[in-house]
Amino acid sequence: MHRQTTDDFIGVYGGYAERLLRLQAELIRVFDRHRRGNRQTVEVRHVHLHPGSQGVIGIVNQEKREGDHSK
C-alpha cells in the first residue's frame, strides 16, 4: 500500500490518469457533435432594438440553396 503513495508513482500514473480523462472528454465532445449533425445552436437572451431597426423573434432556419452540398 505504501508503494502507491510515492511521488514517482503519483507522477507516472497521475499523468496517465490525466491523459485518459482528457481523451474521455474529447470523445464525449466528438460523439455529441456527431449526434447533433455538426450543427451549432446559438441562444440569444437579450437584444436591444433601436427606433427604425428590425428584428425577428423565433426560430430561424437557413434554407438549403441550389448547388449547396453541405448538410
N, C-alpha and C positions, 0 to 999 in steps of 0.2 A: 504494500500500500504506500510505503514511503517513497518508492521509486517514482510514482506519478506526480509527486509534488516538487520535483527538482526543476530549476529554471530551464535546463536543457530540454527536458521532456515537455514542459509547457510551451517553450519556444517553438519546437518542431511540430508538435501535434496541435498546438493552438493555431499555427499558420495553416495547417491542413484544414482545420475546422473553419477558419475564416474563408478560405477558398471555396469550400463546399457550400457555405451559406451564401456567398456571392453568386455562385453558379446556380443555386436553387432559386434565388431572387430573379436572376436573368431568365431562367427557364420559365418561371411564372409569368414574367412580362411578355416573353415571346408567345407563350400559349394564349395569354389574354388577347394580345394583338391579333393572333391568328383567328381566334374565336370571334372577334369583333369584325373581322374582314379588313383589318388595317385601316379603319375609319377613325376619324378624330371627331370628338364632340366638344363643343365649346358652350359653356353656360354663362350667360351674362345676367347679373343680378341687378344692376343699377345703370341707367342710361339718362343722360341729360339731353333733352330736345329743345333747341332754341327756336324762337319765332322764325317762321319761314322754312324750317327744316322738315324733313320727312323721316318717318320711322316705320318699322314693321314689327308687329308683335305676333309671335307664334313660331311654328317650326318651318324652317325654310330648307327645302331640298334642291340641290342643283340638278337640273335636267341633264341627261346624257346627250351630248352633241354628236352630230353625224361625223364620223371619222375619229371619234374619241374611243380609244381601245382600252382605257382604264376602267376599273370597276366602279 
